[in-house]
Amino acid sequence: MNNQNVETFYFSDNGRIPNNTLPLVLYRRILEDRIDSCAELFKQNNWTNSWENGVFNYHHYHSNTHEVLGVISGTASITFGGVNGETVEVEKGDVVVIPAGVGHKKEQGSTDFKVVGAYPNGMPHDLKTGKVEERPEVLENIQNVPLPSTDPLQGRNGYLIEQWSNID
């Protein structure tokens, strides 16, 4: 894979959204010829429990698992990292791997915007929004989420595994 088409983003705890020391990884236009088999590609690499829909239009995160989103149609602006995070334009063919705890919110999108989401080892996901009462539990949850054993696109030796394994 051409690493020029990969972007990484780091987000710090902002007091509401905990984020993660692991970087969010964005693969640009990687699904070009796999759009119709996106969920199957994730499944082959043990990212399962997949669904197909959009992205919520409020800040939220998952404290108990990482998440992959493959954009299968349309375009959108998604803010990652919480209120003062970074807004990123995504389009059909892009894949975003979101570490546990990293906030995401769709700001706007085309009417046909749709993603396939999945989780390493098919983990069921929780839904957190940054409420004060969530903090102690979610910080512990995030710390206990294991690194995935595979990249959702490239398996055991993928870019994600290389990047996340080198984080202290």
N, C-alpha and C positions, 0 to 999 in steps of 0.2 A: 504494500500500500504506500502511496505517496504521502509522506508526512506533511507536505506543504498544504494539504487539504484538511489538516487537523488543527484545531484551536483548543487551548486550555484556559480555564478561568478559575481564579481562586477567590473565595469569599470568606470573610471573617464573621464571627458572631456579631450581630448588630443589636443584641439585647432582646430582640423578639424572635428572629429567625436564627437558629444556632449555626447553620451552615456546617462546614467540614474542612479539615485540613487537606483532604483529598481534592484534587482539581476536578471541576466539571470538564468533560471532554466532548467536543463538538466535531463530528466528522462531516465535512461538507460534501454533498452530492455523491455519497458513497453507495447509495441504494439504486442508482440509475436504472440498472437492468434487473433489480430484485424487488421493485415496488410491490408487485403482486404476491411475492412470497416472503415479505418482511417478517411476519410472525413465525413462519417456518424457519427462516434463517436464525432468528433469535432462539427458537426452540432447539435447533441443532446444536447451538452453543450453550445450552442449559439455562437460558433466560426464558422462563415460562410464566404461566399464569397471565397470559396476554389478554389484552382488550383492545378495542378500536373505538376511538372517539376523538374529542378535542382535549384542550387543556383548560382547567378552571380559570375563571377571570378574577380570582382573588389569590393573595399570597398564601401558599400552603407548602407543606413538605412532608416527607415520610421519615419517621425516626427509626424505623426498624428494618429498613432495607434500602438498597440502591435501586435506581430505576433507569430503564432505557426507553427513549421515545424515538421512533422512526417516523419521519414525516412522509406520509404516503400520498397526500394531495394538498395543494394550496400553499399559502404562505402565512406567516404570523410574526408578530413582535412579541417576544417573551422576555419578561424581566426575571433574571435569576439572582438569587442572593438576598431577596427582601426589598424593602422600600427604597433603599439607597444602593441597590445592586446595579447590575448592568443589563440593559435591554439589548437583546440580540435578535436579529432578523433570521428566521429559519424558512426553508422552502423545501418543496418536494425533493426527496432524495437525501436530505440531511438526517443524521442520527445524533442524538444528544444522550450522553450517559451522565446521570445526575447522582452524585453521592448522597447517601442518607443525610438528612438534615438540611440540604440545600434547598432554599425556597425557590418557587417558580410560580409565575402568574402570566397568563396570556393577556397582553394589553390590547391587542387588536389582531384580527386575522381575516383572511379572505373567507367568503361564504363556504368554500369547499375545503377549508383547512381541516385535516384529519391526521391523527397519529396512531401508531400501534405502540402500546406500552407493554413492558414485561419486566420481570424481576429475576435476579439470580436465584437459581434453585427453586423458582416458583414461589418465593416467599410471599405470604399475604402481607399487604401493606396497610399501615395505619394512615390516618389523615390528620395532620396537625396544622394549626393556623397561627401559632405564635402567642397563644394566651399565656399569661403569667403562670397560671396554675399547672401548665404543661412542663415547665422548665426542668425541675429535678428529674422527672422520669425520662424525658426525651434526651437529656444530656447523657444519662446512663445508657439508654438504648443505642444512641448513635455510636458511643464508644465501643459497644459490644457487637456492632454489625461487622461480620467478617468480610475480608476482601473476597471478591468473587474469584472463582477458580478459572473462569474463562472470560474473554472479551466477547460481547454479544455478537460481534461481526466476524471475528477472526480466531475464535477459540482460545486454546491454552497459551499460545505464543503471540497473542495480539498486542497491539499498541497500548491498550488500557492496562493490561496486566503489567507490562513493562513500566508504565508511568506510575501506577498506584503502588507497585511493589517497592519503589524507590523513595517513598515518602516516609519520613520518620514520625 
